[in-house]
Amino acid sequence: MRFWTEGMGEVTVVEKTPAHNATGVLPSSSLALKFSKDMYPAAGSIEIIKRSNNQVVDTIPVTSSRVSGGGTSTIRITPTAALENNTVYDVVVPLGAFWDAHQNRSQPIAKGSWSFTVSTDTSALTVSSLSPSDGSMSAPVDQSLTITFNKALNPSYTGSVTIRKAGGSEVASRTVINSSNPRQLIITPTGQLEYNTTYQIDVPGGVFRDAAGNTFAGLTGSRSWSFKTFTRDTTAPVLQSSKMYTNTLIRLTYNEVLSTSVKPLNSSYTVTVNGENRGISDVSVSGDTVYVMLDTGVAVGQVVRLSYSPGVRPVQDLSGNSASSFSNREIVNDLDSVLSKPREGTVYGNTLYLYFTESVKVTASNARDQFQVTANGSSIGVSSIGISSGSAVTLILSRAVTDGEVIRVTYTPGSYPLKDYREQALPGFSDFFVRNTYDTKAPEFVETWAGGNKLYIQYNEALRTDNLPLKSQFSVLVNRSPLYVNSVEVNEDTVELTLANSLAVNQDVTLSYIPGVKRLTDLNYNPAGYLDLIPVTVYGSGSVKQASVQGQTVTLTMSETMQTQSSITPSQFTIMAGGQSVQVASASVQNQTVTITLTAPVYAGQNVTLAYSPGAVPLKSAKGETLTGFGPFTLQNRTNSSTGGGSTSMPNGLSVLDSSLYNETGYLLNSSAAAKSSAMSKYNRSVNAYTPSTELLKQAYTYINASGGTPMVAVDVPQTESAAVVGFKLQALDEIKRLNSRSVIGVRYGDVLYTLPVGQLELNTIAGVANTDISGSTLYIQLEAVTPSSSVAMDQLLGQSSAFKLSSIMDASIYISNDSSTYKTALTYNGQLYLRLNGTVSSSTLGLVKMDNTIQRLSPVPFQMTKTRDAQIVQAKLAGNQAVVPASHPVTYIGMNSHWARTSIERLASMWIIDQPGGSNFEPDRPITRAEFAGMIARSLGLDSNFEESRRFGDVPYSISGAYIGAATKAGIITGHQDGTFKPDQLITREQMAIMMVRALHYGGHESALNGTPNSILSKFKDRVYIQAPNIVAEAVQQGIIEGMTHNTFKPGGNATRAQAAVMITRMLSIYTE
């Protein structure tokens, strides 16, 4: 028998929905209470209270229609309106709000007993990409600007983005959210932007927001988004060479690609042959070339002259600039120009075929003696030649060729020359590559070099010209920043890349190549292998590797062997010294050297340029090819100064830097010796800017060079200044760079020293950014403690990490200013920052961090720590403008006390390289994935996260992990798989880890020449044959980054644990931060 006693107790709540302290509750959620018995509404009201201000936002009577479920154990409560996002609420239910069937009352729910957080998305709304990108130097003038965010924008919240000229007026524009892609904000100027102009884009904060209500913090154009529009090409195409291509076709080659939209008229050209007019049947344009077809052919040696008058349909480049007219230009018409070498050749066993473009007559068996065939440079005899009159010449060799041999043919006409159908003798040719049908070996990389906007890659054998790789399969890094490839061409054994910009001789250039479906192959279709961060030697313009002048002698070192010529026409060379023409007395060629003698010497320090235009006796390669024109380019002036020497006394205001302050040597320049002017700092503080004069700096570096001191001068700014702002005239930097390319400038501000190598500064380019030249611009270095209002986000993240700052957040900035305006823009060169930390600092828990604004996280900055007699020095290379802070950040993990890798793991965690929060289970023995290791590598190098680069991989998610993968990709550390994937969740192999770490060292400028061959270094590993990149793995082993799994096995395909990864990255960093 069952019975109840009325009113004898309170009914308990067994479940609350949402649960107490729940997070991620949707704004539209309803509430529910589950009791231990069936309940009925009784009396009273339920209150929903906003915790932040203790405001009752909703009062719901229990007897209203918004309370349902009476008679069951579950009571449902529907709020009057949706709750606010990112808000904490408390729910209060009075005693006896509900009764059971026997009048037992429900228990009360007091404030704080049932609370929850409403949040759909609390992540920040951030910028994924900008178009044009920040710092772009060739932005289009007729396209909209686009901001792509990390998530969709709420179309109900619109605003206006401001476009303004740098230091000038606003540009009218319209701002809309892209309806087809709500992640994009499109800003359309009402008119076309101006060419060659810098613009800054300001995006207001707190206006644009995502669907969850998270607002965008905004962008400041002067700091975050500025670009320069395209500099319109106003230079006319220049004719570089003119020669007979066939006996009826004249080929005119210009210095740039021509427009095919305008077909020149036949009447624009006039041709004479030996003084008589010759009819023209057609004119066509292709690439950089104009072809003029004659009605009737010409004989070799006849004097052919061509005149051109533009008329109504002129020859134009792609920008519409018309080529100049010319009159009676002599056309090269010799055997080299009219008759060609074979179009292709093939060897099967001991039978070699040469195929010509037209019929070739072989009239005597002794003609075989005119051919020389080599295999890998060693001669092979020619036993016989086929007597024929077809387009193929057949040579029978004294032996069969073998696998991998590179076959070349040289033909030197003698008593039995080959003849064409006109009975004209064919000219000779040398080192013509022939396809070896037995070849199964890959082409071998020989060398790479560059000049101007051309980069060359040479292999040991000829390559096919079809199925060429895509431009994106080549990666060219200039001072570790990417330079785009505009075109890919192959000429015999050499790949020619046309780059987006020209290279300078002193730049650090590397090349990488990734084979794909399209790839480089030899003549027998064997593919060339990967190239990974190969250093590129940069030479002078065109075919000139090096060019210098000393006194009256100009020396050009060419990129290939030349035909020896004791005398070539002097007028082909134009020499300018200090803006004045210098006459050439004579010129000669020997091997790879062109020697030019001037009628008068040049002076030390003069700017000397050279240009070459082919004339009557032109420069020719050893293969008989006439060189096209090149230049003008600047010669290295090695002329000694007749006055020489420098001051032997130290200039006023200059003193020796106490090396115990920063463990560095150099000199300090007192700020009192510099000109002082009022300025506003980056964080809007009124300060004095100090600018030493050009003459003072020149005296200082002249003294230092003469005395043999370290060529570093730092301006010492008083600590009474709110920020250190120091200007260096570009004219002064140009002069001290000429005095010593190793010169360094710097600023000292209290416990902070910042130095900047002058040698890396491209002064003319920097001046161009400021729309002036080096005589009218100043480079500023600024050191400033970040204001508290500007460091809120960083301070919050440090607090969340249980880290505390060891100094103020220090902002180091470099920017260029136009002396005649308020224009200034940030520069991105690498400087060294030295921070003195006084007192006791634990090196095992020290980290140096910056803010990664893309993902709103703290990001490590690689650093080196040294000690002085009374302080510890944190030294770091800063790439561009950064705000950094040293912080103590102790991290421990559960169960790690006795683990062999504990020290490395916790050290990396204290540096924010391992980003797993302390107090959790690290799982050191779990295998590490490719994504995890890529993230550790990216953070260890201080790379900025990059969502855009990660998009090249179809399987990389849009996440923080993906952003780190993008960062490592941009730095050239990871390349992914041939199928376009990265496979982020795949376990990384030991060989893949070794490759990434070596590339990371190369990225930081740490390359190690192998002490032997890869095979000898890896000889102790019996499984070395399975290593696919032995040269890279050998470097990793030699550097001590990675070791074998046992004393005689490497296990390249084996997986590594998270602990092993931490130890290897620790080893890598010990080298990277040296």
GULO-680762 format. One record per residue (C-alpha): x, y, z. Coordinates in pm, whole numbers, padded with zeros to 5 digits, always signed. Each point is the difference from the previous one (the first is absolute). Layout:
N
XYZ/...
REM end
This chain:
1074
+00000+00000+00000/+00137+00353-00094/-00103+00336+00154/+00120+00367+00033/+00006+00242+00284/-00115+00345-00112/+00223+00302+00050/+00274-00186+00176/+00305+00099-00211/+00159+00188-00294/+00037-00154-00345/+00356+00012-00132/+00128+00100-00345/+00198-00285-00156/+00111+00172-00323/+00028+00354-00140/+00015+00092-00370/+00231+00176-00073/+00212-00155+00272/+00143+00221+00272/+00311+00188-00129/-00065-00117-00357/+00161+00194-00286/-00082+00027-00367/-00372+00036+00065/-00187+00132-00305/-00182+00335+00040/-00331-00161-00106/+00024-00292+00243/-00288-00089+00233/+00053-00109+00364/-00113-00319+00173/-00024-00144+00354/-00033-00372+00061/-00145-00092+00342/-00006-00326+00191/-00383-00004-00032/-00268+00126-00233/-00057+00371+00075/-00264+00271-00060/+00037+00381-00020/-00098+00158+00333/+00094+00362+00064/+00280+00253-00047/+00223+00107-00290/+00330-00121-00148/+00262+00273-00045/+00288+00006-00253/+00275+00237+00122/+00291+00145-00203/+00298-00053+00227/+00219+00284-00128/-00236+00269+00134/-00237-00208+00219/-00290+00107-00223/-00317-00216-00016/-00047-00037-00377/-00302-00232+00007/-00277-00079+00253/-00210-00306-00088/-00306-00088+00216/-00014-00377+00051/-00368+00002-00096/+00068+00170-00338/-00007-00170-00338/+00380+00024-00013/+00024-00271+00267/-00109-00344-00121/+00022-00365+00107/-00237+00012+00300/-00094-00352+00109/+00337-00143-00108/+00338-00010+00167/+00150+00248-00252/-00100+00368+00004/+00103+00206-00308/+00052+00379+00015/+00008+00220-00311/+00165+00345+00043/-00194+00299-00131/+00280+00096-00246/+00331-00141-00122/+00283+00040+00247/+00312+00209-00076/+00309-00160-00146/+00315-00026+00213/-00196+00062+00323/-00024-00186+00336/-00348-00047+00148/-00139-00121+00338/-00345-00159+00035/-00195+00038+00330/-00302-00224+00083/-00192+00070+00325/-00093-00261+00261/-00325-00179-00088/-00020+00129-00353/-00113-00356-00085/-00196-00262+00203/-00043-00369-00046/-00342-00167+00015/+00023-00023+00381/+00099+00368+00051/+00366-00065+00063/+00181+00320-00105/+00293+00033-00237/+00337+00102+00142/+00111+00361-00064/+00287+00078-00242/+00197+00295+00133/+00217+00238-00202/+00332-00166-00084/-00144-00351+00012/-00107-00005-00365/+00213+00207-00238/+00117-00038-00356/+00180+00191-00276/-00164+00084-00331/+00251-00012-00283/-00018-00118-00357/+00341+00119-00105/+00247+00187+00216/+00295-00006-00238/+00122+00335-00128/-00098+00134-00341/+00334+00038-00177/+00140+00067-00346/+00105-00303-00204/+00129+00190-00303/+00015+00341-00161/-00012+00079-00369/+00219+00175-00095/+00222-00141+00271/+00157+00224+00261/+00326+00138-00140/-00081-00086-00362/+00202+00211-00243/-00201-00064-00320/-00367+00014+00090/-00247+00046-00288/-00164+00341-00036/-00334-00117-00140/-00111-00276+00238/-00191-00014+00327/+00176-00059+00329/-00095-00310+00197/+00027-00101+00365/-00061-00370+00062/-00088-00084+00362/+00029-00328+00184/-00379-00035+00007/-00317+00145-00148/-00104+00357+00080/-00345+00094+00128/-00160+00195-00290/-00210+00200+00248/+00310+00185+00119/+00158+00206-00274/+00252+00278+00001/+00246+00192-00214/+00367-00065-00062/+00220+00303-00067/+00250+00010-00286/+00250+00283+00014/+00318+00094-00177/+00298-00034+00231/+00032+00339+00165/-00278+00136-00216/-00370+00016-00071/-00273-00262+00026/-00123-00189-00307/-00375-00039-00044/-00107-00365+00012/-00289-00236+00068/+00018-00286+00253/-00224-00309-00027/-00007-00354+00141/+00035-00251-00283/-00341-00168-00028/+00147-00310-00166/+00280-00030+00257/-00094+00176+00326/+00354-00049+00132/+00109+00275-00239/-00027+00375+00035/+00033+00173-00337/+00117+00363-00020/-00048+00156-00345/+00153+00341-00076/-00242+00221-00193/+00278+00076-00247/+00326-00155-00111/+00290+00025+00244/+00313+00185-00107/+00304-00180-00133/+00318-00016+00209/-00178+00123+00314/-00004-00136+00354/-00340-00047+00165/-00094-00080+00359/-00323-00174+00098/-00169+00063+00335/-00268-00244+00120/-00199+00123+00303/-00010-00216+00311/-00319-00121+00165/-00209+00038-00318/+00020-00324-00194/-00099-00315+00184/-00065-00369-00053/-00328-00185+00046/+00080-00062+00368/+00054+00370+00068/+00380-00004+00024/+00121+00334-00133/+00307+00069-00214/+00271+00201+00177/+00079+00206-00309/+00310+00077-00210/+00221+00308-00014/+00132+00055-00349/+00334+00148+00102/+00077-00312+00204/-00203-00284-00144/-00112+00060-00358/+00177+00217-00249/+00107-00066-00356/+00143+00170-00304/-00175-00009-00334/+00156-00127-00316/+00263+00223-00157/-00122+00038-00354/+00247-00099-00266/+00080+00309-00204/+00318-00134-00160/-00004-00082-00368/+00114-00348-00115/+00366-00005-00098/+00124-00197-00299/+00273-00236+00121/+00096-00208-00302/-00083-00033-00369/+00104-00288-00220/-00106-00227-00284/-00192-00287+00157/-00026-00183-00333/+00095+00121-00344/-00348+00159-00035/-00078+00097+00362/+00142+00288+00205/-00026-00035+00378/-00009+00317+00214/+00032-00067+00373/-00103+00264+00256/+00072+00023+00372/-00358-00077+00108/-00313-00183-00103/-00192+00177-00276/-00373+00039-00052/-00155-00233-00257/-00323+00201-00008/+00156+00242-00247/+00142-00148-00321/+00255+00234-00158/-00059+00090-00364/+00232-00137-00268/+00039+00358-00122/+00160+00095+00334/+00315-00188-00103/+00245+00052-00286/+00267-00259-00087/+00300+00037-00229/+00234-00279-00110/+00333+00123-00132/-00165+00340-00048/-00306-00124-00190/-00352-00001+00142/-00142-00342+00091/-00374-00064+00026/-00166-00092+00334/-00278-00260+00002/-00092-00005+00370/+00076+00142+00347/-00092-00187+00319/+00058+00035+00375/+00070-00283+00246/+00123+00045+00357/+00287+00247-00002/+00060-00039-00374/-00114+00156-00326/+00038-00217-00314/+00031+00168-00341/-00059-00241-00292/+00167+00084-00333/-00145-00075-00343/+00333-00136-00117/+00282-00155+00202/+00346+00144+00047/+00340-00167-00022/+00237-00031+00293/+00233+00299+00018/-00223+00243-00188/-00046+00336+00169/-00354+00018+00132/-00129+00325+00146/-00335+00066+00161/-00187+00323+00077/-00310+00036+00216/-00255+00281+00022/-00282-00065+00253/-00296+00136-00198/-00355-00057+00125/+00065-00351+00138/+00332+00019+00185/+00189-00272+00182/-00106+00031+00366/+00069-00162+00335/-00279-00127+00223/-00038+00348+00156/-00052+00165-00337/+00344+00163-00026/+00104+00020-00365/+00342-00109-00120/+00216+00266-00160/+00061+00021-00370/+00339-00084-00145/+00167+00039-00336/+00237-00216-00202/+00072-00240+00285/+00238-00270-00122/-00138-00352+00045/+00242-00274+00105/+00018-00235-00299/+00264-00267+00046/+00010-00379+00017/-00081+00006+00371/-00319+00193-00056/-00138-00161-00316/+00093-00367+00043/-00081-00192+00314/+00126-00305+00181/-00212-00318+00013/-00348+00025+00150/+00048-00328+00191/+00217-00309+00029/-00043-00358+00120/+00239-00286+00068/-00100-00370+00009/+00287-00225+00101/+00279+00104-00236/-00221+00178-00256/-00043+00375+00032/-00248+00206-00204/+00008+00379-00049/-00323+00151-00133/+00012+00336-00181/-00284+00237-00091/+00070-00045-00371/+00177-00241-00229/+00371-00047+00057/+00244-00152-00250/+00278-00236+00110/+00219-00065-00304/+00306-00183+00135/+00076-00268+00259/+00288+00213+00130/-00255+00250+00125/-00006-00213+00317/+00335+00151+00102/-00171+00338+00041/-00208-00131+00292/+00110-00044+00359/-00226-00194+00240/+00051-00003+00377/-00159-00206+00277/+00026+00168+00342/+00283+00207-00147/+00202-00296-00136/+00036-00042-00373/-00172-00280-00195/+00130-00078-00349/-00219+00044-00310/+00040-00310-00222/-00209+00111-00294/-00259+00246-00128/-00302-00072-00215/+00010+00141-00353/-00336+00170-00046/-00188+00311-00105/-00290-00010+00248/-00058+00199+00317/+00179-00259+00219/+00373-00062+00032/+00098-00346+00131/+00323-00061+00193/+00120-00348+00096/+00202+00013+00322/+00294-00217+00097/-00194-00133+00301/-00350-00006+00141/-00095+00262+00256/-00098-00114+00349/-00260+00095+00259/+00039+00352+00136/+00263+00123-00244/-00048+00359-00116/+00063+00016-00374/+00110+00315-00184/+00096+00061-00361/+00233+00263-00145/+00024+00065-00374/+00292+00192-00153/-00026+00047-00382/+00306-00118-00192/+00071-00131-00349/-00334-00184-00018/-00254+00241+00149/-00369-00074+00034/-00206+00205-00245/-00360+00113-00022/-00218-00026-00308/+00146+00331-00124/+00347-00159+00006/+00099+00236+00283/+00228-00150+00263/-00149-00038+00347/+00179+00183+00278/+00158-00188+00286/-00161-00055+00338/+00131-00121+00333/-00120-00205+00297/-00338-00082-00149/-00192-00227+00240/-00133-00330-00132/-00269-00214+00161/+00142-00324+00139/-00284-00251-00028/+00173-00230+00254/+00014+00272+00265/-00195-00075+00322/+00188+00236+00232/-00139+00330+00124/+00159+00327-00109/+00256+00122+00252/-00011+00354+00133/+00326+00186-00074/-00040+00362+00113/-00234+00296+00016/+00066+00369-00047/-00196+00316-00070/+00035+00340-00157/-00255+00279-00034/-00344-00161+00004/+00128-00331-00138/+00089-00309+00203/+00174-00294-00164/+00013-00366+00107/+00254-00217-00180/-00009-00378-00022/+00252-00248-00134/-00211-00079-00307/-00259+00156-00226/-00361+00025+00113/-00323-00031-00195/-00189+00317-00079/-00347-00154+00029/-00202-00071+00317/+00196+00270+00184/-00075+00048+00372/-00244+00264+00114/+00142+00328+00124/-00126-00087+00346/+00218-00312+00011/+00304+00226+00041/+00057+00191+00322/+00245+00292-00001/+00068+00161+00336/+00180+00336+00012/+00121+00084+00351/-00248-00272+00109/-00297+00173-00169/-00166-00157-00306/+00061+00143-00348/-00247-00117-00262/+00100-00178-00320/-00164+00147-00311/+00109-00257-00259/+00193-00325-00045/+00208-00082-00308/+00253-00268-00087/+00303+00049-00224/+00192-00325-00047/+00141-00087+00346/-00113+00321+00170/-00331+00106+00152/-00066+00373-00020/-00239+00157+00250/-00123+00353-00057/-00060+00164+00338/-00249+00267+00099/+00282+00234+00109/+00369+00038-00067/+00253-00132+00251/+00286+00191+00160/+00348-00144+00028/+00007+00011+00384/-00338-00170+00056/-00039-00341+00165/-00185-00212-00257/-00105-00365+00021/-00179-00227-00246/-00231-00295+00057/-00171-00218-00260/-00281-00250+00059/-00074-00251-00281/-00364-00074-00072/-00209-00128-00288/+00181+00263-00203/+00372-00033+00054/+00349+00048-00137/+00113-00307-00195/+00303-00083-00209/-00030-00085-00369/-00090-00360+00090/-00275+00108+00245/+00193-00068+00322/-00124+00254+00260/+00233+00233+00190/-00018-00022+00379/-00091+00246+00272/+00207+00311+00065/-00019+00128+00356/+00117+00350+00098/+00299-00006-00236/+00208+00321+00036/-00005+00209-00317/+00300+00206-00109/-00117+00340-00127/+00209+00160-00271/-00023+00323-00192/-00246+00079-00276/-00073-00239-00287/+00291-00224-00097/+00245+00179+00230/+00092-00176+00324/+00221+00270+00147/+00094+00348-00111/+00261+00233+00150/+00210+00302-00084/+00340+00100+00133/+00159+00314-00138/-00013-00031-00380/-00084-00371-00014/-00349-00151-00006/-00021-00378+00050/-00310-00203-00082/-00022-00367+00102/-00256-00169-00224/-00227-00288+00097/+00143-00221-00278/+00315-00039-00209/+00026+00251-00284/+00160-00003-00343/+00351+00143+00037/+00020+00340-00173/+00309+00219+00021/-00197+00304-00110/-00370+00077+00009/-00171+00324-00097/+00043+00245+00295/-00312+00200-00092/-00219-00295+00103/+00068+00091+00364/-00140+00308+00175/+00176+00088+00326/-00133+00271+00232/+00198+00119+00306/-00161+00252+00233/-00262+00067-00265/+00262+00084-00266/+00088-00213-00304/+00346-00162-00001/+00147-00097-00337/+00108-00362-00060/+00349-00039-00150/-00007-00376-00070/-00170-00327+00093/+00097-00367-00021/-00132-00343+00103/+00187-00299+00147/-00189-00308+00128/-00266+00139+00237/+00159+00344+00045/-00074+00318-00194/+00263+00271+00058/-00084+00360-00085/+00260+00280+00013/-00121+00356+00054/+00167+00314-00131/-00006+00151+00352/-00018-00149+00350/-00309+00019+00220/+00019+00137+00354/-00047-00184+00328/-00361+00012+00118/-00141+00092-00342/-00312-00180-00117/+00105-00176-00322/-00247-00169-00235/+00042-00207-00314/-00233-00082-00288/+00066-00220-00304/-00175+00006-00339/+00120-00242-00273/+00178+00162-00294/+00225-00092-00291/+00224-00243+00197/-00225-00119+00284/+00063-00220+00299/-00055-00370-00076/-00016-00307+00217/+00228-00297-00063/-00299-00161-00176/-00007+00286-00248/-00313+00164+00139/-00005+00381-00014/-00074+00155+00338/-00297+00232+00023/+00034+00345+00149/+00016+00043+00376/+00014+00274+00259/+00029+00265+00110/+00110-00135+00338/+00234+00123+00270/+00362-00118+00014/+00179-00074+00324/+00245+00290+00029/+00327-00135+00141/+00196+00316-00071/+00208+00108+00300/-00053+00350+00136/+00294+00227-00070/-00067+00188+00321/-00063-00318+00207/+00013-00040+00374/-00233+00127+00266/+00005+00197+00318/+00227-00143+00268/-00187+00168+00286/-00336-00100+00145/-00276+00247-00099/-00167+00199+00277/-00294-00186+00154/+00129-00344-00097/+00105-00244+00274/+00076-00371+00027/-00295-00217+00101/+00065-00185+00326/-00008-00361-00123/-00118-00121+00341/-00333+00178-00050/-00129-00221-00282/+00289-00238-00073/+00051+00194-00324/+00274+00230-00125/-00043+00326-00186/-00044+00370+00066/-00259+00235+00151/-00082+00342-00144/-00126+00247+00257/-00341+00140-00092/+00132+00351+00064/+00211-00036-00315/-00313-00050-00213/-00257+00249-00124/-00317+00001+00215/-00358+00051-00119/-00351-00050+00141/-00181-00319-00096/-00295-00219+00090/+00076-00362+00091/-00183-00305-00128/-00214-00004+00314/-00073+00373-00017/+00257+00128+00249/+00171+00335-00055/+00375-00062-00031/+00318+00138-00151/+00135-00164-00314/+00380-00011-00033/+00166+00007-00345/+00381-00007-00028/+00136+00185-00301/+00138-00176-00304/+00343+00155+00059/+00009-00113+00365/-00091-00358-00086/+00254-00005-00280/+00269+00126+00239/-00097-00261+00259/+00017-00297-00236/+00315+00130-00167/+00165+00016+00342/-00126-00349+00094/+00120-00153-00327/+00339+00162+00036/+00038-00115+00359/-00119-00354-00069/-00299+00022+00238/-00336-00173-00034/-00194+00211-00255/-00313+00040+00215/-00123+00341+00115/-00309+00029+00219/-00155+00335+00090/-00041+00016+00380/-00345+00147+00074/-00065+00135+00351/-00239-00202+00215/-00181+00325+00078/-00156-00030-00345/-00336-00185-00009/+00125-00188-00306/+00320-00021-00203/-00039+00137-00354/+00320+00024-00205/+00025+00098-00368/+00275-00098-00243/+00017+00183-00332/+00005-00249-00289/+00276+00207-00157/+00208-00061+00313/-00077-00372-00003/+00104-00017-00364/+00336+00155+00082/+00075-00216+00304/-00108-00308-00196/+00259+00093-00262/+00261+00045+00272/-00069-00344+00146/-00281-00232-00109/+00009-00158+00350/-00099+00328+00165/-00278-00017+00261/-00218+00279+00137/-00193-00016+00324/-00188+00162+00285/+00059-00040+00373/-00287+00087+00231/+00062-00088+00365/+00021-00379+00031/-00084-00051-00367/+00236-00006-00298/-00121-00043-00357/+00237-00038-00296/-00059-00011-00376/+00259-00116-00258/+00034+00261-00273/+00112-00258-00255/-00348-00152-00026/-00168+00333-00074/-00104+00053-00362/+00025+00377+00025/-00135+00101-00341/-00294-00235+00042/-00069+00139+00347/+00009+00355-00133/-00243-00102-00274/-00244-00116+00266/+00003+00358+00131/-00050+00138-00352/+00337+00172-00004/+00372-00078-00035/+00270-00064+00262/+00079+00372+00028/-00354+00077+00117/-00087-00274+00245/+00079-00112+00354/-00012-00346+00158/-00126+00002+00358/+00056-00257+00275/-00241+00026+00293/+00003-00178+00336/-00301+00049+00226/-00174-00173+00288/-00351-00094-00110/-00269+00195+00182/-00231-00197+00235/-00304+00085-00212/+00170-00153-00305/+00114-00318+00175/-00327-00118+00154/-00028-00312-00215/+00362-00097+00055/-00022+00058+00374/-00314-00212+00023/+00163-00288-00187/+00307+00019+00223/-00226-00012+00304/-00191-00298-00136/+00335-00177-00048/+00103+00071+00364/+00298+00191-00138/+00134+00330+00130/+00191+00264-00191/+00366+00064+00077/-00004+00341-00170/-00235+00229-00187/-00127-00117-00339/+00257+00154-00232/-00097+00108-00352/+00284+00021-00253/-00093+00168-00328/+00177+00106-00317/-00162+00237-00247/+00091+00230-00287/-00105+00364-00023/-00007+00247-00286/+00188+00310+00121/-00236+00234-00187/-00328-00143+00134/-00150-00183+00295/+00001-00321-00201/+00145-00303+00176/-00036-00376-00042/+00126-00302+00190/+00295-00209-00123/+00056-00370+00056/+00375-00048+00035/+00160-00225+00262/+00151+00160+00308/+00156-00126+00323/-00163+00084+00332/+00192-00021+00330/-00193+00020+00330/+00183+00031+00332/-00184-00183+00279/+00132+00108+00336/-00021-00231+00299/-00045-00375+00009/-00178-00159-00294/-00053-00374-00043/+00106-00094-00353/-00202-00325+00021/-00334+00186+00018/+00078+00306-00213/-00188+00069-00321/-00003+00289-00245/-00336+00056-00169/-00186+00222-00241/-00367+00018-00097/-00114-00201-00302/-00289+00220-00109/-00126-00249-00257/-00103-00258+00261/+00008+00226+00308/+00258-00212+00181/+00339+00054+00155/+00275-00103-00238/+00360-00089+00098/+00296+00202-00125/+00328-00198-00031/+00263+00145+00232/+00338-00060+00153/+00075+00066+00366/+00342+00105+00128/+00131+00138+00329/+00198+00311+00086/+00151+00090+00334/-00323+00151+00134/-00283-00099-00237/-00127-00254-00246/-00037+00090-00368/-00282-00120-00222/+00108+00031-00364/-00245-00055-00285/-00018+00058-00372/-00319+00191-00078/-00143-00039-00348/-00161+00336-00071/-00184+00207+00257/-00098-00190+00315/-00107+00055+00359/+00158-00262+00226/+00026-00071+00370/+00211-00240+00208/-00210-00195+00248/+00046-00263+00266/-00227-00289-00097/+00050-00316+00207/-00193-00301-00137/-00035-00351+00144/-00198-00300-00122/-00162-00292+00180/+00215-00310+00040/+00320+00148-00146/+00220+00002+00313/+00210-00301-00102/-00031+00023-00378/+00331+00010-00189/-00112+00296-00220/-00160+00209+00274/+00258+00280-00015/-00038+00052-00376/-00379-00026+00007/-00050+00249+00283/+00263+00235-00144/-00180+00014-00335/-00331+00047+00179/+00140+00293+00199/+00098+00156-00334/-00355-00053-00137/+00138-00239-00267/-00201-00282+00152/-00340+00164+00031/-00172-00253+00224/-00109+00157+00332/+00191-00094+00315/-00158-00238+00248/-00132-00228-00273/+00118-00341-00121/+00259+00059-00272/+00017-00364-00121/+00370+00013-00085/+00013-00353-00142/-00288+00045-00243/+00112+00015-00368/-00007+00351-00142/-00193+00098-00313/+00119+00208-00292/-00227+00287+00104/+00124-00002+00361/+00364+00001-00105/-00055+00271-00264/-00158+00215+00272/+00295-00054+00234/+00245+00090-00278/-00196+00313-00096/-00021+00120+00359/+00366-00079+00072/+00101+00234-00284/-00245+00271+00104/-00187-00019-00332/-00324+00194-00032/-00302-00223-00059/-00131+00002-00355/-00341-00129-00105/+00052+00099-00363/+00300-00225-00062/-00174-00299+00159/-00268+00014-00269/+00235-00156-00252/-00066-00331+00178/-00350-00131-00048/+00004-00205+00320/+00119+00266+00246/-00287+00135+00212/-00067+00367+00060/+00131-00005+00355/+00286+00120+00217/+00186-00319-00087/-00055+00077-00369/+00129+00355+00046/+00329-00136+00138/+00024-00240-00295/-00045+00303-00226/+00277+00185+00184/+00246-00287-00046/-00104-00030-00365/+00065+00369-00068/+00347-00035+00155/+00078-00293-00233/+00031-00247+00287/-00281-00230-00113/-00117-00073-00352/-00269-00266+00030/-00056-00297-00228/-00005-00019-00378/-00378-00046-00001/-00048+00345+00154/-00072-00125+00353/+00185+00041+00328/-00154-00291+00193/+00002+00188+00332/-00123-00293+00213/+00251-00245-00142/+00280-00099+00239/+00321+00172-00102/+00300-00213-00094/+00349+00052+00136/+00129+00096-00344/-00275+00259-00044/+00092+00147+00340/+00367+00020-00097/-00087+00176-00327/-00222+00257+00174/+00264+00080+00261/+00279+00042-00254/-00224+00228-00207/-00075+00195+00317/+00373+00051+00057/+00043+00107-00363/-00286+00248+00046/+00197+00152+00287/+00319+00018-00208/+00168-00300+00165/+00131-00227-00273/+00268-00258+00067/+00227-00140-00270/+00023-00378+00027/+00327-00139+00135/+00003-00268-00266/-00260-00156-00224/-00353-00076+00122/+00078-00369-00037/+00308+00022+00221/-00183+00196+00271/-00287-00249-00001/+00225-00305-00047/-00061-00133+00354/-00370-00046-00076/-00063-00329-00178/-00345+00125-00111/+00138+00317-00165/-00109-00120-00346/-00358+00075+00106/+00078+00368+00068/-00150+00201-00287/+00178+00329+00071/+00347-00114+00117/+00167+00340-00037/-00251+00168+00232/-00014-00284+00252/+00381-00010+00001/+00006+00368+00093/-00247-00063+00284/+00213-00287+00132/+00323+00200-00035/-00154+00293+00189/-00107-00235+00280/-00369+00085-00037/-00108-00360-00054/+00165-00330+00082/-00056-00361-00096/-00264-00212+00166/+00283-00242+00078/+00372+00025-00058/-00036-00144-00353/-00358+00080-00109/-00163+00331-00084/-00357-00117-00078/-00087+00287-00236/-00361-00118-00029/-00044-00048+00373/-00216+00228+00211/+00118+00227+00280/-00166+00077+00333/-00093+00343+00130/+00290-00025+00246/+00251-00083-00274/-00131+00292-00205/+00050+00237+00293/+00360-00114+00049/+00082+00036-00371/-00150+00350-00020/+00200+00096+00310/+00317-00112-00179/-00101+00188-00314/-00064+00320+00198/+00342-00018+00162/+00145+00040-00349/-00265+00240-00134/+00049+00259+00275/+00380+00001-00016/
REM end
